Amino acid sequence: MAVFSVLLSLAAPALMFLLLLLVIAFLGYCLYIKYIHMKYDHIPGPPRDSFFFGQSATLVKMMENDGNVHEKFLEWAEKYGPVYRLNVLHYVAVCTYCPETTKEILMSPKYPKEKLAYEKLFNLFGQRFFGNGLITARDHEQWYKQRRIMDPAFSSLYLRGLMGTFNERAEKLMDKLAEVAESKTEANMLHLVNCVTLDVISKVAFGVDLDLLNNSSPFPKAIETCLRGMVYYVRDMFFEFKPKNRAYVNKVREAARLLRTTGAKWISERKTAIQNGDEVPKDILTQIIKSASQEESMTEEDEEFMLDNFVTFFIAGQETTANKLGFCIMELGRHPEILEKARKEVDDVIGMKRDISYDDLGELVYLSQVLKETLRIYPTAPGTARDVAEDMVIDGIHIPGGFSAVFSSYVCGRLDRFFKDPLKFDPDRFHPDAPKPYYCYYPFALGPRSCLGQNFAQMEAKVVMAKLLQRFDFTLVPGQTFDILDAGTLRPKSGVVCILSHRDYKD
């Protein structure tokens, strides 16, 4: 007992000293946050919900109610102008919709991707997810090495060779839609195009035939779970610490683990086949492995990067394209006159052909306009951000260095300062003779970090839409919402439910 008393008497001052240090550190951090507020509060912006967490409570509440936080960004842009400030802890985000600033920052390699958000995408609740792949790598040299390895797999010549697979997988969708039309049942078009785009990326990128229109697979649900979990992880810093979310967090970790273990298996099998001299498909995975082997040295981390990029391509290569197709079908269903004009072009260019050629795609000019207009109103990957270390002047406002610049293609596409009557679906905005939007339309981002697979995605979407317009009439089922679900990417909330029928060519 005496020993315990002695230990307690010795520990008490130490504990008091430690507590004093914690109080001093806390007060110092509070003063630092106050300093940051004073440094940037000359920039207009919405009032903070709290001293520590800024406007994050407003965004988290919208997210919990299945709201679209990008609508709040749009509301703030209309209220506070082309430059406004957001706070969370000691971080400052400057949302800007100035074309000149967009050009200056996004077109330059010297501004790294924003640290707070993109480092969180490295893992999901402790499970490695995107890692240091093409989307998330912040170091320019690290990113550039990966991009150089990936580029040959997305060259124009190689993409031309994928037309056979695009046609084949789109034909499988047409067969499924024919069954739906004949049975006179409703079709969830978003689900169906999701199956097709995941089939395409699995086949052309990794040589795996999933045939999701006829077979079940855990991958679509795993992708959806990861993306939804990613939203919570990035936007709600306390989400994983709430006991009620424990089961969901574990589900997200399991989904991310499934994708990475699948990728490791497919990559290992392909590398073994190449080393053994076996005949392998000339797909994106083979191109990546062969290009990577030409590097002077491949480290274990480089191998891990390949797996990071597997997850990146597996998700980004299908999710955004499927959502774009869903929104496109939705808008054509809402605008019969635009639908008819697009259909006439398809009839003139494609006729009754089953196989669409690469040259045919170039002649589908109006369909390209329809797809571009779809991405203006519904950019499926709605924004990006960069860290800016030096001082800048944006729209006449001096911004001290040390902030994150946030760019939203969603907001720009819906501002009337850039697009007249912005909520009107009008493909003629992208007519070849129409003036080009000046750094206010960037659904695939801009500059060196723009989407590597954008040509791939455009080709795939054109083939699917051309075949759909060629074969079927479709109408939207009444009563469904046309709202947007903000789930990491943007997707149609109701799934775009349609009634289909075979076209009557006698007319």
N, C-alpha and C positions, 0 to 999 in steps of 0.2 A: 504493500500500500504506500509505503514511504517512497519507494522507487517511482511508483506511478505519479505521486505528487510532485516529485522532482522533475520528471519528464514533462508533466503538464505545465509546471512553472517555467521550464525552458522553452516549451513549444508555444506558449501563449504569446510572448513577445514576437516570435517569428510569424505566427499567424496574423497578429495585428499588423505587423510590418507588411506582410503579403497583401492583406486586405487594403492597407493604405496605398500600396503600389497599384492595386487594381482600381481603386477609386480615382487615383491621379491619372492612370491611363485612360479610364473612361471619360473623365472630365477633359483630358487632352484631346481625345477623339471627338467629343462633342464640340470643342472649340475649333477643331480642324473642319468639321462639317459646316459649322457656322461661317468659317473663313471661305469655304467653297461656295456657300450660298451668296455671301457678299461679293465674291469674285465674279459670279455669273448672273446675279439677279437683275442686272440691267437689261438682260435679254427677256423679251416678253415670254409668257408661258402660263399654263394653268396653275392655280394655287395648289400647294402641296397638301396632301391628305394628312401627313404627319412630318415631324421634323426629321426623323431618321429615314423613313421609307418613301418619302416624296409622294409621287402620284401612283405608286404601285398598287395601293389598295383599290383604286378605281379600276385599274386594268384587271386585277385578280378577281374582283367581283363580277366584272363582265365575263371573264373566262368561266367562272363557276356557273354562270347562268347561260352558258353556251352562246355568248355574244361574240361579235366580231370586233376585236380590239382595234382593227384597222379603221373601222368606222369612227372610233373615238379620235384616232390620229387625224382623220379627215376633218372631223368637227373642230378640233383644235387648230388645224391649219387654216380653216376658213375664218376662225375667230381671231387668231393671233398673228396671222400672216405667214410669209414664206420661211421665217426663221423663228423657232420657239424652243424653249428649254424644258427638259424633264430631269428630275432628280431621283436618285435612290442611294441611300447612305452617302458616301463621299464621291460618287460617280455622277457625272453630268453628261447627258445626251442632248445634242443639238439636232433637232429634226429640221432639215432644210429642203426646200423645193425650188431652189434657184438653179436654173439650167447651167449657168456658168460655173457655179460651185460643184455641181454634179459632174460636169466635164472635168474640172480641175482635179478633183479627188479620185473619182472612179477610174479615170483614164491613166492615172499615174501608179506605178508599182511601189512608190515610196510610202504609201499609207497602208499599214497592215490592217487586216480584218480586226474588228472590235474585240478586245480581249475578254470582257466579261461574258458575253454571249457565246462566242465561238469556242472558248476554252471549256465552257459547260457542255458543248456538243461533243467534246472528246469522249466523254462517257455519259451513261445514263444511270443515275443513282449508284455510281461505283462500278458499273459494268462498261468496259470499253465499247464505244459505239462507232462514231465516225472517225475517232482517233485523230491522226494527223493527215487525213486524206486530202483530196483536192479541194473539197469545200472548206475544210476547217484549218488547214495549215496556215499559220500566220507568218512564219519566216519565209521571205521571198525566195531565197536560194533553195530551201527545202521544197517549196511548192514548185519552183521552176524545174527542178530535177524530175519530179513526178509528172509534170505536164509534158515534158519532153519525151518521157517514156510512153505516155498515153497518146500523144498526137497521131502517130501512124495509124492507130486503130480507128481514127475518126476522119481520115483523109477523104477527100471527095471521091477518089477512085475506089477506095474500099467500101464507102457507103453505097456506091452504085451497085456493088456486088451483093448488097443485102436486099435488093428489091424482090428477089425470089421469096425470101423469108417473110418480108412484109406482106406480099400477096398471099402466101400460103396461110399465114395466121389470120389475116383479115377474112379469107375465105371460110375458115372455121367459124368465125363470128357470124358470117352471112348464113351459114348452115344452121347455126343455133337460132338466129333471128327468123329464119324460114319456119322452123318448128314452132316458135312462139306465135308467128303470124297465122299459121294454119290452125293452131289450137285456140286462137283468139283470146289469149291471156295477156295480162299486163307484163311489160318488160322493164326491169330496173336497169336502165342503160348504163348508169355509172358502174354498177357491179360488173356488167358484161364487158365493158371496155377496159375495166381494171384487170379482168382475167386475160384479155388479149394483150395488153401492154406488158403485163408481167410474163406472159408466155413469150412475147417477142424478145424482151431483154434477156430472159433465161436462155433462149435458143441462140440468138445472135451473139450474145456476149460470153456465154458460158457453155454452150453446146448441150444444154439440158432441156429435154422435152417434158414440160410439166402438164400440158394439155388441160388447163384449169377449167375450160368450158365443159369438160366431161369428167374430170377427176377432182377430188377434194385435196386440199393441201393446207398445211399450217402457215404457209408463208404470207398470204394476204392479211390474215388476222394479226400475225406477228408484226408486219409492217405498220398496220394501223395502230396497234398498241404502242409501238416505239414512237411513232410520230406524235400521238396524243400525249404520251409520257414526256416527250421532249418539250412540249409546250408548258406543261406544269413545272418541269425542272428548271427551265430558263426563266419563267415569269414569276414563279412563286417560290422564294428562297426557303420557305418553311414547310413546303408541301411534304417532303419525305420525313419530316420529324413529327408529323401529326399521326397519332396512333391509328386513327380511322383509315388512313391511307396506306397502312403497312402492306396489306394484301395486294393492293394495286401496284405498289412499288415493286414488290417481288415479281408480279406478273410482267412488268415492263423489263426487269432484269432478265427474266427467263426468255422473253421474246428477243432481246438484243443478243443473248447468248446463243440462241438458236440460229440467228442469222450469221454470226461469226463462225460458229462451229461448222455450219453448212459451207460457208466460203472456204474455210481451211481445208475441208474435205475435197471440194471441187478443184481448188488450186493445186493441192498435193497430187491428186489423180492425174491432172493434166500435165504437171511438170514431170511426173514419172513416165507418162506416155511419151512425152517429147524426148526425154533422156534415153528411153528404150528404142527410139527410132520408129515408134508406132505411127500410123497415119492418124492425124488429128484434124478436126475441123479448122478451117482458117477463119476463126471467129475472133472477137475482141480479146478474149482471154489469152489465146495463143499469141496474138500480136503483142499483148502486154508482157507476157513471159519472155518472148523472144527479144523484145526491145530491152527489157530489164537485164537480160543476160549479156547484152552488149556493153553495159556499164563497166567501168574500170574495176569497181568493187561493189559488191552487194552485201550489206551488213544485215544482221538480224532485224534491225529496225526497219531497213528497206523492205524486208519480207513482211513485216507487220504493216507497213504502208500499203502493200499490195492487198492485204486483207481489209484494211480501212477502205480502200477504194472499191473492193468488192461490195461492201455494204453501201457505199455511196452510189455506185452504179445500179445496184439491185433495187434500191429505193427510189433514187432520183430518176433513174432511167425508165420508170414506169408510172410512178405516182403522179407526177406533174402532168405527163402526157394524158393519162386517163382523166384527170380532172379537167384539163383543157377540152378534151372531147366531150365530156359530160356537159360542160357549160355551153359549148358550141351547139350541141344538139338541143339544149334547152332554149337558147336564143333563136335558133331556126324554127323551133316549134312555136315560139311566140311571135314570129314575124314571117307569115306565109309568103309575102312578096319577095323577101330576101331568099327564103328557101327555094322558091321557084326559079329565081335568077341563078342561084348556085347550081340547081339541078339541070337547068338548060345548058350551062357551061359544061357540066360533066357529060351530058348526052352528046354535045358537039365534039368534045375532045376524046372521050373514052368509048362512046357508043355502047356496043354490047360486049366489048372485050372483057375477058375475065382477068387477064394479066395486065396490070398497069405498068408502063415503062417509066424509067427515070425521065425521059424526054417529055412524057405525058404530064408529069408533075409540073414541069416548067410552064406548060400551057394552061394550067389551072390557076389563072391569075386571080379571078374573082374569089375562088375558094381560099386562096392565100390571104386575100383581104379579109374574108370572114374570120379566118383563124387569128389574124393579127388583131382585129377588132375585139375578138373574144378575150385575148390576153390583155387588151387595154383596160377593159372593165373588170376582168377577172384574172389578174396575174396570179397564177397558182403558187409561185414563190414570190411573195409580195414585197420583199424588201431586203436590204443589206446594210451593213454599217462598217465604218472605218475609224481607226484611232488617229487623231490629229495632234501631234506634239507641239507644233509651232502656232503662234498667233495667226489669226486670219480675219479678214473683213468680209462678211457675208451680207449682201443686201444693205450695205452701209453700216452694219453693226460690227463693232470690234469684238472678236471672240478670243479670249486668252487661250493659249495652248493648253493641252491636257484634257481635251474633251473627246467624245465619240460623236462622229457625224453619222446621222441616220438618214437613209434614203428609202423612200417608199414609192414603188411603181404603182401601187394601189391608189395612193393619195394623188399622185401626179395625174394618173389616168382619169380621175374623177373631179379634177379642178377645172372650172370654166375659164380660168386664165390661160389654160393650154388647149382645151377642147371645148368648142361651142356646144351647148346642150349636152354635157358630158355623159349623162345617164341614157341617152338615146343610142341604141345599137345601130351604127351606120358604117358598114364596111367601106363606103366610098371615101372615108377619111384616109384610107390607105391606097387609094387609086394611084397608079404609077405617076400620074401627072399632078397629084395633089402635093402641096408643100409638106416636106418631111418634118415630123416633130423634132424639135431641137433639144436633145438631152432631157426629155420629160417622158420618154417611153422606153423602158428598159426591162421587159419581163424576164430576160435572160441575163440581167446585169450588164455592165459595160467594161470595156478595157481589158487588160490582161487577165483579170479574174472572171471574165464572162463565162457562161456555161459552155463547157467543151462539147456537150451533146446536143446543142440546139438544132443543128442541121439534121441530125438523126431524128430528133423529136418531131421536127416539122415534116420530114418525109413520111414518117410513120402515121402521123395524124392525117395527112393528106390522103394516103392510101385508104385508111379506114373510112374517112368521111366520103371519099369519092365512091367507094363500093356501096356504102349505105345509101347515098343519094341515087345511085344507079339502080338499085334493086327494090327499095322500099319507100312507101309512104308512111309517115308517122305523125301522130298527134299526141299532145301532152294530155295525160289524164287530169281532168278537172279536180280542183281542190288542193293540189299540192302546193307547197310554198316554193318560192324562188329565192329563198334566203341562202346566205353563205355560211358554211360551217368552217370556223377557224380552227383547224386541227394540225397546226404546224405548216401544212400547205392549205390552200383554200379549196374547198370542194362544195358541190351543190348539196344542200342539207337534205333535200327530199330524195336524192338519188336519181332524179330525172326519169319519172315513170311514164312510159309511152304505150300506146296501142299501135301495133304495126300491121301493115297489109302489103301484099305484093303489088308492085306497080302494074297498072294496066297500060300496056304499050299500044293498045288499039287506039287510044286517044291521040 
